[in-house]
Amino acid sequence: MTGLAVSLADIEAAAERIRSVAIETPLVESPALNKRLGLRVLLKLETLQRVGAFKFRGAYNRLVQLSDEEKKRGVVAFSSGNHAQGVALAAKLLGIPALIVMPADAPKVKADATAGYGAEVKFYDRLTESREKIAAAIAEERGAVVVPAFDDPHIIAGQGTAGLELVRQAEARGAKLDIVMTPCSGGGLLAGVATAVKALSPDTRLIGAEPEGYDDTKRSLVAGVRTPMTPTHRTLCDALETPCPGELTFPILQATVSDVAVVTDAEVAEAVRYAATVLKLVVEPGGSAGLAALLAGKVDTRGAGALGLVLSGGNIDPEQFAKILRREL
Amino acid sequence: MTGLAVSLADIEAAAERIRSVAIETPLVESPALNKRLGLRVLLKLETLQRVGAFKFRGAYNRLVQLSDEEKKRGVVAFSSGNHAQGVALAAKLLGIPALIVMPADAPKVKADATAGYGAEVKFYDRLTESREKIAAAIAEERGAVVVPAFDDPHIIAGQGTAGLELVRQAEARGAKLDIVMTPCSGGGLLAGVATAVKALSPDTRLIGAEPEGYDDTKRSLVAGVRTPMTPTHRTLCDALETPCPGELTFPILQATVSDVAVVTDAEVAEAVRYAATVLKLVVEPGGSAGLAALLAGKVDTRGAGALGLVLSGGNIDPEQFAKILRREL
């Protein structure tokens, strides 16, 4: 894997850095889900991570490595919500000033939580403004360090610690993971987890899950080159709306990922309901993308005995959650 | 503790019997909750137990000990929902015919799940009929064994396995439990957990939580004798509507329990919302009674460093859950 941005060693180093602050989230099984799908599904509950999503791992791994000088100048990040919260909390814990650039239509719970952690929040119009340009301008103005949501080796390595835990926890339960699945947006989680998993368990198949209309990673993998798309509509999966895989994440995905399942909003809503009513877990739409693919029969699990599934976040707006529970969505 | 119905040895034996079928549920911490309450709160997630509540433990421990003759004759149980599901699943796994007597107004999700496990369900009118009489009549008719929801040593011992796990899991995380809390209805969970906890950690304080209007355990402990009450209204906590502590459970509670907190429906709804939005967990109203008491400041935690809190079940009707999320309840 020469030339790829992240190695197992980077992920192990990240695990050390975040050990005292991040949660080693539980790995659980549901007999009901296992029975329905015909194999052991080991659920990695990143919904129980600090800030309610895996993003805290990468954010902390990145911020803790800033020099004292950089820490003083502060950080700026752009995010639809979970990376925002991850950076905001990490910055708070490390005493670093943080400014988060968020779409004006980001879920209110995510915006409020971000501000609640003490970060400064600047909203922008998703359709007419470029978040990257805004963040870069602010960074220049303040000398702040930009913290990308996925295209950074320390961010990817941080997310990969979830994969490290997953493999070890599965082993402890006597399960050999034939498949590992995570949702996919810019590809940070999938790339990090895939790096860890492939290094420890080369025969394990890695599968991503994207929403319909935002299946840029799938198309890019098929095309063999990063292929941005222009979204024509929104998706329930507010956390998975990145329209192009990352520069650093894509080569990792090319080297490690077998397939990407594409799920409809209806399938995602069904997964959110299933998680709540059967698994007793609150999972946000984007966080349930992998589960949606499995429940919809979109993953070839023939011959697989055990599958590791990352439920990547639980930051769902209560109003939206209520609508989904009532089948209004 | 001479004369009490259940000992630590009974609970350890129960743990062996249920090991291959029950889930060793996770113990998790939420930094947000710890910060809010000012101590470590170790959450025992019985929401993730089979059938979505701790009841499976006691039901299986009881049923697996039936003689072959008894198994053929089948079992009958009366329950508002979680014990019903526990018995229905245990009976299914053991090939035992089961009839469950449920209130006609039991949450639909619980009734459906019970029938879904293959049990026969008979509904009765909570206000005009006596469930005990109905169950006894059926038992006589069929020669079936009655499986009480709490007043049985094997049932109490089964529930106690959650306490055994709690203490060991807390130890493994370097936490000495100053307090352990569980919701309380007939007292099976609290009595079983208290027996295990007090045997392993005599200085730990045991605290129960009951809904307003159904605080029969608290009143009984104060009076020094079992004191049934006549409920004047319903509570959100459909799982905690037993109006009198059990004959077997009460002496155990007298010997082990320090206090019982009493919570309003509003406090319970707040706890259900908190569990969903902050903890990312689906907890039913009765299952959240302990959390409700803590969030409402009704538990004296001064001087306590760590508290073990059993979240006893997650079987909440989606419609009711949606209402609570929307603050309509």
Interface residues (C-beta under 8 A of the other chain):
Chain A: I23 P26 V28 E29 S30 P31 T47 L48 R50 G52 V109 R273 A276 T277 L279 K280 L281 V282 V283 G314 P318 E319 F321 A322 K323 L325 R326
Chain B: I23 P26 V28 E29 S30 P31 T47 L48 R50 G52 V109 R273 A276 T277 L279 K280 L281 V282 V283 G314 P318 E319 F321 A322 K323 L325 R326
